[in-house]
Amino acid sequence: MRRRLRTLLASLVALPLTLAVAPSAHAADPTTMTNGFYVDPDSSAKRWVAANRSDGRAPAVGASVADTPMARWFGSWSGAVGAAAGAYAGAADQADKLPVLVAYNIYNRDYCGGHSAGGAASPSAYADWISQFAGGIGGRPAVVILEPDSLGDYGCMTQDQIDQREGMLTGALASFSRQAPNTWTYLDAGNPGWANAATMARRLHEAGLRQAHGFSLNVSNYFTTAENTAYGNAVNSELGARYGYTKPFVVDTSRNGNGSNGQWCNPSGRRIGTPTRTGGGAEMLLWIKTPGESDGNCGVGGGSSAGQFLPEVAYKMIYGY
């Protein structure tokens, strides 16, 4: 079923030849072990379409959103996470497709923003949870986005809390290195509107980026692919200048077709972006946040909860109004 493995040959970021690209935590390339990306058969969009076949919006939502490969998010709602992640990665493996999974359960999650507050009960509980997550994937090919927003969410945190968070992320990356040898793990690095490139490079490095395959950008946000590519290259320039290595990066393009209007929580007038693919200015362009899933009780999602699927929002994102 799986295609042959090959060694990573190069980073997509153009930098001087004297600057080393930090080796990946793993030699295997999961994109060559599989034939395209996995479409989640049980996404919120898929479930809505299946339950609302007579709705006039269903054909468009199905074709333009539900049938596009997207990430599945894992957290406290996932139950026994080892079994859940294993079942998902296993189903993708059986289909010879590459799954994208999001680990979203860090202790004190969304500590400053609050819309998605929660996470594991303690740092030790998180370490156990992430170990089960990585072990569930095991040797199957996969892509994992590690803890969206965790490195941008520092505004109200003490230095002790920051150190604790960075320690949890370093431990999580070590778990994936040990237990999931065919997984590319990307440590989330926020978006171009959050922290400047020098600050983000320092946070990534202190959180153990050397152990990761790369970093992720724009998760659940709206900045254009060009803006994210420029930011990712700037972060890599800082990493190279300060620490002597660079990393590949991926961009969440699920909702960036019209760019950002400066708002992050259910802004109006946004549009779906380039569907999941390799290349495109980054190592991969991925749909990490499902178009139509609410960011919380705000904006055009007023009255909704974070993660709730809003069909009218998804429908309008298809056409950009």
Residue pairs with C-beta under 8 A, 6 or more apart in sequence:
1 93
1 94
1 96
2 33
2 34
2 93
2 96
2 141
3 32
3 33
3 34
3 35
4 32
5 27
5 28
5 29
5 32
5 33
6 29
6 32
7 27
7 29
8 23
8 24
8 27
8 29
10 21
11 21
11 236
11 246
11 247
11 248
12 248
12 279
12 282
12 283
13 21
13 232
13 233
13 236
13 246
13 248
13 249
15 21
15 236
15 237
15 240
15 246
19 240
19 244
19 245
19 246
20 244
20 245
20 246
21 245
21 246
21 247
22 209
22 210
22 245
22 246
22 247
24 184
24 213
25 173
25 176
25 177
25 185
25 211
25 212
25 213
26 177
26 181
26 182
26 183
26 184
26 213
28 141
28 181
28 182
29 184
30 98
30 141
30 142
30 143
30 182
30 183
30 184
31 98
31 141
31 278
31 284
33 98
33 141
33 182
34 92
34 93
34 96
34 97
34 98
34 141
35 96
35 97
36 69
36 97
36 98
37 69
37 97
37 98
37 99
37 100
37 276
38 69
38 91
38 92
38 95
38 97
38 98
38 99
38 100
39 67
39 68
39 69
39 70
39 97
40 46
40 69
40 70
40 71
40 72
40 88
41 91
43 66
43 70
43 72
43 290
44 290
44 292
44 293
44 307
44 308
44 309
45 61
45 62
45 65
45 66
45 70
45 290
45 291
45 292
45 309
45 314
46 66
47 309
48 58
48 61
48 66
48 309
48 311
49 58
49 61
49 62
49 66
52 58
52 311
55 311
57 311
57 312
57 314
57 315
60 315
60 318
61 292
61 311
61 314
61 315
61 318
64 272
64 318
65 272
65 290
65 291
65 292
65 314
65 317
65 318
68 275
68 276
68 287
69 97
69 100
69 275
69 276
69 287
70 100
70 254
70 276
70 287
70 288
70 290
71 100
71 101
71 102
71 145
71 286
71 287
71 288
71 289
72 88
72 99
72 100
72 101
72 102
73 101
73 102
73 104
73 307
74 81
74 84
74 85
74 101
74 102
74 103
74 104
74 105
74 133
75 104
75 105
75 118
75 119
76 105
76 118
76 119
76 120
78 84
78 85
80 132
81 105
81 129
81 132
81 133
81 136
82 132
82 133
82 135
82 136
83 136
84 136
85 101
85 132
85 133
85 136
85 137
86 135
86 136
86 137
86 138
87 136
88 99
88 101
89 99
89 101
89 136
89 137
89 138
89 140
89 142
90 140
91 99
92 98
92 99
92 140
92 142
93 140
93 141
98 141
98 142
98 143
99 142
99 143
100 142
100 143
100 144
100 145
100 276
100 286
100 288
101 137
101 142
101 143
101 144
101 145
102 144
102 145
102 148
102 219
102 288
103 130
103 133
103 144
103 145
103 146
103 147
103 172
104 116
104 119
104 147
104 148
105 118
105 119
105 120
105 126
105 129
105 130
105 147
106 119
106 120
106 126
106 147
106 150
106 165
106 168
106 169
107 119
107 120
107 121
107 122
107 123
107 125
107 126
107 164
107 165
107 168
108 119
108 161
108 165
109 116
109 117
109 118
109 119
109 147
109 150
110 116
110 117
110 118
110 119
110 149
110 153
111 117
111 153
111 156
111 157
111 161
112 153
112 154
112 155
112 156
112 157
113 149
113 153
115 265
115 295
115 296
115 297
115 298
115 306
116 149
116 296
116 306
116 307
119 126
120 126
120 129
123 164
123 167
123 168
126 168
126 172
127 168
127 171
127 172
127 175
130 171
130 172
130 175
131 175
131 179
133 175
134 175
134 176
134 178
134 179
134 180
134 183
135 179
135 180
137 144
137 179
137 180
137 183
138 179
138 180
139 180
139 181
139 182
140 182
140 183
141 182
141 183
142 180
142 182
142 183
142 184
143 183
143 184
143 185
143 186
143 250
143 284
143 286
144 176
144 180
144 183
144 184
144 185
144 186
145 186
145 188
145 216
145 219
145 250
145 286
145 288
146 169
146 172
146 173
146 176
146 185
146 186
146 187
146 188
146 212
146 216
147 169
147 172
147 187
147 188
148 188
148 216
148 219
148 220
148 288
149 188
149 190
149 219
149 220
150 165
150 169
150 188
150 207
151 169
151 187
151 188
151 189
151 190
151 195
151 200
151 203
151 204
151 207
152 189
152 190
152 191
152 194
152 195
152 200
154 162
154 195
154 203
157 165
165 207
166 203
166 206
166 207
166 208
169 187
169 207
169 208
170 207
170 208
170 211
173 185
173 187
173 207
173 208
173 209
173 211
173 212
174 208
174 211
176 183
176 185
176 211
177 211
184 213
184 214
185 212
185 213
186 212
186 213
186 214
186 215
186 216
186 249
186 250
187 204
187 207
187 208
187 209
187 212
187 214
187 215
187 216
188 215
188 216
188 217
188 219
189 200
189 203
189 204
189 215
189 216
189 217
189 232
189 235
189 249
190 200
190 217
191 217
191 218
191 219
191 221
191 223
191 228
191 231
192 217
192 218
192 223
192 227
192 228
192 230
192 231
193 221
193 223
193 260
193 262
193 264
194 200
195 203
197 231
197 234
197 235
197 237
197 238
198 238
198 242
200 235
200 238
201 235
201 236
201 238
201 239
201 242
201 243
202 238
202 242
204 215
204 235
204 239
205 239
205 242
205 243
209 215
209 239
209 247
210 245
212 247
213 247
213 248
214 247
214 248
214 249
214 250
214 283
215 232
215 235
215 247
215 249
215 250
216 249
216 250
216 251
216 252
216 286
216 288
217 228
217 231
217 232
217 249
217 250
217 251
217 252
217 282
218 228
218 251
218 252
218 253
218 256
219 252
219 288
219 289
220 252
220 255
220 264
220 288
220 289
220 295
221 252
221 255
221 256
221 260
221 264
222 255
222 256
222 258
222 259
222 260
222 261
222 264
222 267
222 270
223 231
223 256
223 259
223 260
224 256
224 259
224 260
225 251
225 253
225 256
225 273
225 274
225 280
225 281
225 282
225 285
226 281
227 259
227 260
228 251
228 256
228 281
228 282
229 251
229 281
229 282
232 249
232 251
232 282
235 249
236 246
236 247
236 249
239 245
239 246
239 247
240 246
248 282
248 283
249 282
249 283
250 282
250 283
250 284
250 285
250 286
251 280
251 281
251 282
251 284
251 285
251 286
252 286
252 287
252 288
252 289
253 273
253 274
253 275
253 276
253 280
253 285
253 286
253 287
254 272
254 273
254 286
254 287
254 288
254 289
254 290
254 291
255 270
255 271
255 272
255 273
255 289
255 291
255 317
256 270
256 273
257 270
257 271
257 272
257 273
257 274
257 317
257 320
258 269
258 270
258 271
258 320
260 267
261 267
261 269
261 270
263 299
264 295
265 295
265 296
265 298
265 299
265 301
266 294
266 295
266 296
266 298
266 299
266 300
266 301
266 302
266 304
266 313
267 299
267 300
268 299
268 300
268 316
269 320
269 321
270 317
270 320
271 317
271 318
271 319
271 320
272 291
272 317
272 318
273 285
274 280
274 285
275 285
275 287
276 284
276 285
276 286
276 287
277 284
277 285
278 284
279 285
290 309
291 313
291 314
291 317
291 318
292 309
292 310
292 311
292 313
292 314
292 315
292 317
293 307
293 308
293 309
293 310
294 301
294 304
294 305
294 306
294 307
294 308
294 309
294 310
294 313
295 301
295 306
296 304
296 305
296 306
297 303
297 304
297 305
300 310
300 313
301 308
301 310
301 313
304 310
